[in-house]
Each structure stands twice: as structure tokens, then as C-alpha cells.
Amino acid sequence: MKGILVTTAGKISVTDYSFEDFRQHLNGGYIEIVRPRRLDEKFCMLIDEDGLSRDLPMNTLGSYLYQTDIHGHPIVGDIFIVRLNGPELEGLTEKEADELLASFQQLNFVEG
């Protein structure tokens, strides 16, 4: 499924991953689905459920989208942004991916 991969190093790219591909990207473990409060509610972030206990670095964009500045709970590790339709994960459309990338660029979160 097409989504936006955001690394802790600030690299943002449209990537085609399956759920298992992303799990392997995170070196195994469990994936948690989190709602980014600063995006439309149709979008979600897949994150490393054990990222805090594994002492992963903070994901600046993920934390911003999750409103960490308001509640203090950071998003750590790489994230993958996709669409959530009920209980089903879906890939982003080309238009959604382009619009999200443009909005991240306006916020100065796009490295290049």
C-alpha cells in the first residue's frame, strides 16, 4: 500500500509498503496505529509500539502531527502514514500523497 514514510532523520518519501514490509523496516516487533490529530481523521500513522522502551529518537513530524506539544507524549522512531477505513488500512491515493507532501513542505518538514 502506498504511504508516506517519515524517518527520524527527517527524510520524507512516498513508499509502497505492505504492513509486513513496514514491520520489517522497524526490525520486527509490534506496530501501533495512531491517529494524527493535526491531519484529517481518515489518516493514521503506523508506529513502533515499543519505540519508547527501545529508546528510539523522536520523530519531529510525527510528534507535531500527534500534538505532542499539547499533551507531552512523543512519537518516536520512523512512521508510515496511510489511510484507515473502518478497521482496514488502505494506501494513499496519488492526490492524497501529493497534498500531504505539500503540506509538510509548507511546514518546513521536508528535507528534500
MIDOSE-1310 file (N, C-alpha, C; in nm, 2 decimals, decimal comma, always signed):
residues 112
mkgi	+0,08/-0,12/+0,00/+0,00/+0,00/+0,00/+0,09/+0,12/+0,00; +0,05/+0,22/-0,07/+0,12/+0,35/-0,08/+0,10/+0,43/+0,04; +0,21/+0,48/+0,10/+0,20/+0,57/+0,21/+0,32/+0,66/+0,22; +0,33/+0,74/+0,32/+0,44/+0,84/+0,34/+0,52/+0,79/+0,45
lvtt	+0,65/+0,76/+0,42/+0,74/+0,72/+0,52/+0,82/+0,84/+0,57; +0,82/+0,86/+0,71/+0,89/+0,97/+0,77/+0,99/+0,91/+0,87; +1,11/+0,94/+0,84/+1,22/+0,88/+0,93/+1,25/+0,98/+1,04; +1,32/+0,94/+1,14/+1,36/+1,03/+1,25/+1,47/+1,12/+1,20
agki	+1,54/+1,09/+1,09/+1,64/+1,17/+1,03/+1,58/+1,29/+0,94; +1,45/+1,29/+0,93/+1,38/+1,39/+0,86/+1,35/+1,36/+0,71; +1,38/+1,24/+0,67/+1,36/+1,21/+0,53/+1,21/+1,17/+0,52; +1,14/+1,23/+0,42/+1,00/+1,20/+0,39/+0,99/+1,16/+0,25
svtd	+0,93/+1,04/+0,23/+0,91/+0,99/+0,09/+0,78/+0,91/+0,08; +0,73/+0,91/-0,04/+0,62/+0,82/-0,08/+0,68/+0,68/-0,10; +0,63/+0,58/-0,03/+0,68/+0,45/-0,03/+0,57/+0,35/-0,05; +0,59/+0,24/-0,11/+0,49/+0,13/-0,13/+0,54/+0,02/-0,03
ysfe	+0,47/+0,00/+0,08/+0,50/-0,10/+0,18/+0,37/-0,18/+0,21; +0,39/-0,31/+0,23/+0,28/-0,38/+0,30/+0,30/-0,36/+0,45; +0,20/-0,41/+0,52/+0,21/-0,40/+0,67/+0,33/-0,47/+0,71; +0,36/-0,59/+0,66/+0,47/-0,67/+0,70/+0,60/-0,60/+0,66
dfrq	+0,61/-0,54/+0,54/+0,73/-0,46/+0,50/+0,76/-0,36/+0,60; +0,66/-0,29/+0,65/+0,69/-0,18/+0,75/+0,73/-0,24/+0,88; +0,67/-0,35/+0,92/+0,71/-0,42/+1,04/+0,86/-0,46/+1,03; +0,90/-0,51/+0,92/+1,04/-0,55/+0,89/+1,13/-0,42/+0,89
hlng	+1,08/-0,31/+0,84/+1,16/-0,19/+0,84/+1,19/-0,15/+0,98; +1,09/-0,18/+1,07/+1,11/-0,14/+1,21/+1,19/-0,25/+1,29; +1,25/-0,35/+1,22/+1,32/-0,46/+1,28/+1,23/-0,55/+1,36; +1,12/-0,57/+1,31/+1,02/-0,66/+1,38/+0,95/-0,59/+1,49
gyie	+0,88/-0,67/+1,58/+0,81/-0,61/+1,69/+0,67/-0,58/+1,64; +0,60/-0,50/+1,73/+0,46/-0,47/+1,71/+0,44/-0,33/+1,66; +0,34/-0,32/+1,57/+0,30/-0,19/+1,51/+0,18/-0,14/+1,58; +0,18/-0,01/+1,62/+0,06/+0,05/+1,67/+0,00/+0,15/+1,57
ivrp	-0,13/+0,16/+1,57/-0,20/+0,25/+1,48/-0,24/+0,37/+1,56; -0,19/+0,49/+1,52/-0,21/+0,61/+1,60/-0,28/+0,72/+1,51; -0,38/+0,79/+1,56/-0,44/+0,89/+1,49/-0,37/+1,03/+1,50; -0,32/+1,08/+1,39/-0,25/+1,21/+1,40/-0,36/+1,32/+1,41
rrld	-0,36/+1,39/+1,52/-0,47/+1,49/+1,55/-0,46/+1,61/+1,46; -0,35/+1,64/+1,39/-0,34/+1,75/+1,30/-0,36/+1,72/+1,16; -0,41/+1,60/+1,13/-0,45/+1,56/+0,99/-0,59/+1,52/+0,99; -0,65/+1,51/+0,88/-0,79/+1,46/+0,86/-0,80/+1,32/+0,93
ekfc	-0,91/+1,30/+0,99/-0,93/+1,17/+1,06/-0,92/+1,04/+0,98; -0,92/+1,06/+0,85/-0,91/+0,94/+0,76/-0,77/+0,88/+0,76; -0,67/+0,96/+0,80/-0,53/+0,92/+0,80/-0,49/+0,87/+0,94; -0,39/+0,78/+0,93/-0,34/+0,72/+1,05/-0,18/+0,71/+1,04
mlid	-0,12/+0,69/+1,15/+0,03/+0,67/+1,15/+0,05/+0,53/+1,20; +0,14/+0,46/+1,13/+0,18/+0,33/+1,19/+0,32/+0,36/+1,26; +0,33/+0,32/+1,38/+0,45/+0,35/+1,46/+0,49/+0,22/+1,53; +0,62/+0,23/+1,58/+0,67/+0,12/+1,66/+0,61/+0,12/+1,80
edgl	+0,53/+0,02/+1,84/+0,47/+0,02/+1,97/+0,57/+0,02/+2,08; +0,68/-0,03/+2,06/+0,78/-0,04/+2,17/+0,89/+0,06/+2,15; +0,87/+0,17/+2,07/+0,97/+0,27/+2,04/+1,02/+0,34/+2,17; +0,93/+0,37/+2,26/+0,98/+0,44/+2,38/+1,07/+0,35/+2,46
srdl	+1,03/+0,23/+2,48/+1,11/+0,14/+2,57/+1,24/+0,10/+2,50; +1,24/+0,11/+2,37/+1,37/+0,08/+2,29/+1,45/+0,21/+2,28; +1,40/+0,32/+2,34/+1,48/+0,45/+2,34/+1,51/+0,50/+2,20; +1,41/+0,49/+2,11/+1,42/+0,54/+1,97/+1,42/+0,69/+1,97
pmnt	+1,48/+0,75/+1,87/+1,48/+0,90/+1,87/+1,34/+0,95/+1,83; +1,32/+1,07/+1,87/+1,19/+1,14/+1,85/+1,17/+1,16/+1,70; +1,05/+1,14/+1,65/+1,01/+1,17/+1,52/+0,94/+1,31/+1,52; +1,01/+1,41/+1,47/+0,96/+1,55/+1,48/+0,83/+1,57/+1,41
lgsy	+0,82/+1,53/+1,29/+0,69/+1,55/+1,22/+0,58/+1,46/+1,28; +0,61/+1,34/+1,31/+0,51/+1,25/+1,38/+0,46/+1,31/+1,51; +0,55/+1,37/+1,59/+0,51/+1,43/+1,72/+0,43/+1,56/+1,69; +0,47/+1,63/+1,59/+0,39/+1,75/+1,56/+0,24/+1,71/+1,52
lyqt	+0,23/+1,61/+1,43/+0,10/+1,57/+1,38/+0,02/+1,51/+1,50; +0,08/+1,45/+1,60/+0,02/+1,39/+1,71/-0,01/+1,49/+1,82; +0,03/+1,61/+1,81/+0,01/+1,72/+1,90/+0,09/+1,70/+2,03; +0,20/+1,64/+2,02/+0,29/+1,62/+2,14/+0,31/+1,75/+2,21
dihg	+0,32/+1,86/+2,14/+0,34/+1,99/+2,21/+0,22/+2,03/+2,31; +0,11/+1,96/+2,29/-0,01/+1,99/+2,38/-0,01/+1,89/+2,49; +0,01/+1,76/+2,47/-0,01/+1,66/+2,57/+0,12/+1,59/+2,62; +0,23/+1,62/+2,55/+0,36/+1,57/+2,60/+0,40/+1,43/+2,57
hpiv	+0,32/+1,35/+2,49/+0,35/+1,22/+2,46/+0,41/+1,21/+2,32; +0,54/+1,19/+2,31/+0,61/+1,20/+2,17/+0,59/+1,07/+2,09; +0,60/+1,09/+1,96/+0,61/+0,98/+1,87/+0,76/+0,96/+1,84; +0,80/+0,83/+1,85/+0,94/+0,80/+1,83/+0,96/+0,70/+1,72
gdif	+1,07/+0,70/+1,66/+1,10/+0,60/+1,55/+1,04/+0,65/+1,42; +1,06/+0,57/+1,32/+1,01/+0,60/+1,18/+0,86/+0,58/+1,19; +0,78/+0,65/+1,10/+0,64/+0,64/+1,09/+0,60/+0,61/+0,95; +0,48/+0,56/+0,93/+0,43/+0,53/+0,79/+0,28/+0,59/+0,80
ivrl	+0,25/+0,69/+0,71/+0,12/+0,75/+0,71/+0,04/+0,68/+0,60; -0,08/+0,63/+0,64/-0,17/+0,57/+0,54/-0,31/+0,61/+0,58; -0,41/+0,55/+0,51/-0,55/+0,58/+0,54/-0,61/+0,47/+0,62; -0,70/+0,50/+0,70/-0,77/+0,40/+0,78/-0,92/+0,41/+0,74
ngpe	-0,98/+0,30/+0,69/-1,12/+0,30/+0,65/-1,18/+0,20/+0,74; -1,25/+0,24/+0,85/-1,30/+0,15/+0,95/-1,18/+0,08/+1,01; -1,19/-0,06/+1,01/-1,08/-0,13/+1,06/-0,97/-0,16/+0,96; -0,99/-0,12/+0,84/-0,90/-0,16/+0,73/-0,79/-0,05/+0,70
legl	-0,67/-0,09/+0,68/-0,56/+0,00/+0,64/-0,57/+0,01/+0,49; -0,56/+0,13/+0,43/-0,55/+0,15/+0,29/-0,44/+0,24/+0,25; -0,39/+0,22/+0,12/-0,29/+0,30/+0,07/-0,35/+0,44/+0,04; -0,26/+0,54/+0,03/-0,29/+0,67/-0,01/-0,31/+0,68/-0,16
teke	-0,40/+0,77/-0,21/-0,41/+0,79/-0,35/-0,30/+0,89/-0,39; -0,27/+0,90/-0,51/-0,16/+0,99/-0,56/-0,19/+1,13/-0,51; -0,32/+1,17/-0,52/-0,36/+1,31/-0,48/-0,34/+1,33/-0,33; -0,38/+1,23/-0,25/-0,36/+1,25/-0,11/-0,21/+1,25/-0,07
adel	-0,13/+1,17/-0,13/+0,02/+1,17/-0,11/+0,08/+1,31/-0,14; +0,04/+1,36/-0,26/+0,09/+1,49/-0,31/+0,05/+1,60/-0,22; -0,08/+1,60/-0,17/-0,13/+1,70/-0,08/-0,06/+1,70/+0,05; -0,04/+1,58/+0,11/+0,03/+1,57/+0,23/+0,17/+1,61/+0,22
lasf	+0,24/+1,57/+0,12/+0,38/+1,62/+0,10/+0,39/+1,77/+0,09; +0,29/+1,83/+0,02/+0,29/+1,97/+0,00/+0,27/+2,04/+0,14; +0,18/+1,99/+0,22/+0,15/+2,05/+0,35/+0,27/+2,03/+0,44; +0,34/+1,92/+0,43/+0,46/+1,90/+0,51/+0,57/+2,00/+0,47
qqln	+0,58/+2,03/+0,34/+0,68/+2,12/+0,28/+0,65/+2,26/+0,33; +0,52/+2,30/+0,34/+0,49/+2,43/+0,39/+0,52/+2,45/+0,53; +0,52/+2,34/+0,61/+0,56/+2,34/+0,75/+0,71/+2,33/+0,77; +0,78/+2,32/+0,66/+0,93/+2,30/+0,66/+0,97/+2,17/+0,72
fveg	+0,90/+2,07/+0,70/+0,93/+1,93/+0,75/+0,99/+1,85/+0,64; +1,00/+1,89/+0,51/+1,05/+1,81/+0,40/+1,20/+1,85/+0,38; +1,28/+1,74/+0,39/+1,42/+1,76/+0,38/+1,47/+1,78/+0,23; +1,41/+1,70/+0,15/+1,45/+1,71/+0,01/+1,40/+1,60/-0,08
